[in-house]
Amino acid sequence: MLCEDQSGTYQLPFACRFVDGRWHNDESGGAVEATVIGWRMPRVKQPGVA
């Protein structure tokens, strides 16, 4: 997830989930306190592919 705030633009080091109109840390459940400016769907590993 790519975010922006008063410190600049950065990529979050953890997975997030969009719930009830807000982005949340997937592990802790805490709300993301920055403006989300980009994201991508998680990559799904294909069986038999390295």
C-alpha positions as CSV (number, residue, x, y, z in Angstrom):
1,M,0.0,0.0,0.0
2,L,1.3,3.4,-0.9
3,C,0.5,6.2,1.5
4,E,1.2,9.9,1.9
5,D,1.2,12.2,4.9
6,Q,3.0,15.2,6.3
7,S,6.3,13.2,6.3
8,G,6.0,12.3,2.6
9,T,5.2,9.3,0.4
10,Y,6.0,5.8,1.5
11,Q,5.0,2.1,1.3
12,L,3.6,0.4,4.3
13,P,5.5,-2.7,5.5
14,F,2.4,-4.7,6.3
15,A,-0.8,-6.0,4.6
16,C,-4.0,-3.9,4.9
17,R,-7.7,-4.6,4.5
18,F,-10.5,-2.1,3.5
19,V,-13.3,-2.5,6.1
20,D,-16.3,-0.2,6.5
21,G,-14.8,2.6,4.4
22,R,-11.4,2.6,6.1
23,W,-8.0,0.9,5.6
24,H,-6.8,-1.2,8.5
25,N,-3.6,-3.1,9.3
26,D,-4.5,-6.8,8.5
27,E,-2.7,-8.2,11.6
28,S,-3.4,-5.6,14.4
29,G,-6.7,-4.2,13.1
30,G,-5.5,-0.7,13.7
31,A,-6.7,2.1,11.3
32,V,-4.2,3.5,8.8
33,E,-3.7,7.1,9.8
34,A,-2.4,8.3,6.4
35,T,-3.9,9.1,3.0
36,V,-3.8,5.9,0.8
37,I,-2.8,6.9,-2.7
38,G,-2.3,3.4,-4.2
39,W,-2.6,-0.3,-3.6
40,R,-2.5,-3.6,-5.4
41,M,-4.2,-6.9,-4.8
42,P,-2.0,-9.6,-3.1
43,R,-0.2,-12.0,-5.4
44,V,-1.6,-15.5,-5.3
45,K,1.0,-18.2,-5.5
46,Q,0.5,-20.7,-8.3
47,P,1.0,-24.4,-7.5
48,G,4.2,-25.7,-9.0
49,V,5.6,-22.2,-9.8
50,A,8.8,-21.0,-8.0
